[in-house]
């Protein structure tokens, strides 16, 4: 599987994630926000919560564990990126980390993901 295919698949997954979140009433604030080497796929507002969303897409996964998709190191990076975003924007309100997975064309959404698995 080439890099271009993975990028296209990832972009499609992020597009689907944005549509899904909008249907839930989220306001999309940022897409692919970067700080140095850190990145957040989607930053959105869900009522009063600022939500940092990680999107993962797998097309041919026969058996996938959520813990295999988001490592502890990736969670730490996401948390550091969120902290940098909040400092840059002067945000001091509630935050949340959600994960959105598309595995074999099925959506799996985890709200408050850091505390759910």
Secondary structure as the mmCIF struct_conf table of DSSP 4:
data_model
#
loop_
_struct_conf.conf_type_id
_struct_conf.id
_struct_conf.beg_label_comp_id
_struct_conf.beg_label_asym_id
_struct_conf.beg_label_seq_id
_struct_conf.end_label_comp_id
_struct_conf.end_label_asym_id
_struct_conf.end_label_seq_id
HELX_RH_AL_P HELX_RH_AL_P1 UNK A 3 UNK A 23
TURN_TY1_P TURN_TY1_P1 UNK A 24 UNK A 25
HELX_LH_PP_P HELX_LH_PP_P1 UNK A 26 UNK A 26
STRN STRN1 UNK A 27 UNK A 35
TURN_TY1_P TURN_TY1_P2 UNK A 36 UNK A 37
STRN STRN2 UNK A 38 UNK A 46
TURN_TY1_P TURN_TY1_P3 UNK A 47 UNK A 48
STRN STRN3 UNK A 49 UNK A 58
BEND BEND1 UNK A 59 UNK A 60
BEND BEND2 UNK A 62 UNK A 63
HELX_RH_AL_P HELX_RH_AL_P2 UNK A 66 UNK A 69
BEND BEND3 UNK A 70 UNK A 70
HELX_RH_AL_P HELX_RH_AL_P3 UNK A 72 UNK A 89
TURN_TY1_P TURN_TY1_P4 UNK A 90 UNK A 90
BEND BEND4 UNK A 93 UNK A 93
STRN STRN4 UNK A 95 UNK A 103
TURN_TY1_P TURN_TY1_P5 UNK A 104 UNK A 105
STRN STRN5 UNK A 106 UNK A 110
TURN_TY1_P TURN_TY1_P6 UNK A 111 UNK A 112
HELX_RH_3T_P HELX_RH_3T_P1 UNK A 113 UNK A 115
TURN_TY1_P TURN_TY1_P7 UNK A 116 UNK A 116
#
